[in-house]
Amino acid sequence: MNITKNRLKQIIKEEYSKVLNEQAIDVDSIVAQGRAFFDLLIELSMASEDDPAAAAALNKIREDLSADVAKRSYGYIKLEIL
């Protein structure tokens, strides 16, 4: 099957458009998941002032995720819980 240069360009444009549309949907999902995650962190942070178990959970999250996120993202993303 022979394909012309113009047809190949058209196919590439169509596939590129599909990928961009799929990524836009993924972005919304990532934002929703991020909000849910940070809502939980906020709740734990607020509770940690009076609840030792919440403080321990928050510290565990900090210890387990902060270094891991930085390492896996090669330093591009950092999670810092104050």
Residue pairs with C-beta under 8 A, 6 or more apart in sequence:
3 11
41 58
41 61
41 81
44 54
44 57
44 58
44 61
45 58
45 81
47 54
48 54
48 55
48 57
48 58
49 55
58 81
61 81
62 79
62 81
65 79
66 78
66 79
66 80
66 81
69 77
69 78
69 79
70 77
70 78
70 79
